[in-house]
Amino acid sequence: MSSMPMAQSPEILCRVLEHKDVPIVASLFCSAFVSLENEVSRAEERIENEVSGAVVATVDDQVIGALFFDLKFEGYRKALYIEQVAVFPHCRRLGACSSLLDWSAGVASQFGCHYIFLLVRNENVDAISCYERNGFVVRDSGVIAPRSEDPKIIRMECDLTSTRQLFPGLLRQKL
């Protein structure tokens, strides 16, 4: 009995958002986060901003996911806040979200951040599982979201001072 060769996972590369990516990233975020407006201008603003940014995950130079982030100070600690992350539904479970989180850990490390944090809807169990697999832990649950129409959300954090081994690409990536 012969066995069929297993299909290899595609190589996922992450890079900084470029102007050519804006329409597809805007489309991605509009489909993932229905309540958001003006995604094109939000993406454009991040291209040359020093305290916020955007990263895309690509396969064969086709955008399959994206992540928006901001640098924040909470008390005396510097953090990278993941504002939004989304992957096209047909590209999920390929490792794009993990690649984006890995890239963001490199950015956070480069800027001297102590940790990364994000907010996620408590019913988004697939996203929560993905974040947990990548070293995030629940810090606060039932936090009221900034937008009154949003349901309760969970704050998750990844402490960069103790979890560098969770991000294998951290040392080899070029930012």
C-alpha positions, -999 to 999 in steps of 0.1 A, spaced: 0 0 0 16 33 -10 12 64 10 4 98 -5 29 125 3 16 150 28 10 185 14 35 209 27 24 240 45 30 271 25 59 294 35 44 324 54 65 355 53 58 387 73 67 422 63 57 457 71 25 470 54 32 487 21 9 511 1 1 483 -24 -13 462 5 -38 488 17 -69 478 -4 -66 441 6 -59 448 42 -88 472 44 -110 446 29 -97 420 53 -104 442 84 -138 453 71 -149 417 67 -135 406 100 -147 436 121 -180 447 106 -183 477 129 -151 494 117 -151 522 92 -124 541 73 -101 511 72 -82 524 41 -72 557 59 -64 538 91 -40 515 71 -24 543 52 -17 562 85 2 532 98 27 530 70 50 558 82 39 562 118 66 558 145 44 546 174 19 525 155 23 501 126 10 473 106 24 440 95 11 416 68 15 379 65 20 367 29 22 335 9 38 340 -25 35 377 -19 -3 375 -15 -16 390 17 -34 364 38 -34 382 72 -26 415 89 -19 429 123 -22 465 135 -2 476 166 5 506 188 32 512 214 18 521 248 29 529 283 10 515 312 25 530 343 63 526 340 60 496 317 62 498 279 40 475 259 30 467 224 -8 467 220 -22 445 192 -51 466 181 -64 442 154 -53 409 139 -71 391 112 -65 362 87 -87 355 57 -110 325 66 -97 303 38 -61 308 51 -66 300 87 -48 272 104 -17 277 83 2 295 109 -4 331 97 -16 344 131 14 328 148 38 343 123 22 378 128 24 374 166 61 363 163 68 394 142 51 416 167 73 401 195 103 411 175 90 446 171 82 448 208 116 435 217 133 461 194 114 489 211 122 476 246 86 466 255 80 444 285 50 427 272 24 425 244 -13 427 251 -46 425 232 -83 425 237 -105 397 223 -142 389 225 -149 362 250 -169 342 224 -140 341 199 -127 308 213 -106 300 182 -87 333 185 -82 328 223 -68 293 217 -44 307 191 -32 334 214 -28 309 243 -7 286 220 15 316 214 22 324 250 -7 348 259 -26 344 291 -58 359 303 -52 389 326 -87 403 329 -120 388 318 -153 406 314 -136 439 307 -160 464 291 -149 472 256 -142 508 245 -171 506 221 -205 504 238 -219 481 212 -192 455 218 -198 426 241 -175 419 271 -140 412 261 -109 395 276 -75 411 280 -47 388 272 -10 394 277 23 378 268 53 387 291 83 391 268 108 389 297 100 353 303 86 339 271 112 345 244 114 308 236 78 309 224 88 331 195 113 311 175 116 336 147 125 365 171 162 361 167 163 355 130 139 380 116 149 413 101 127 442 111 
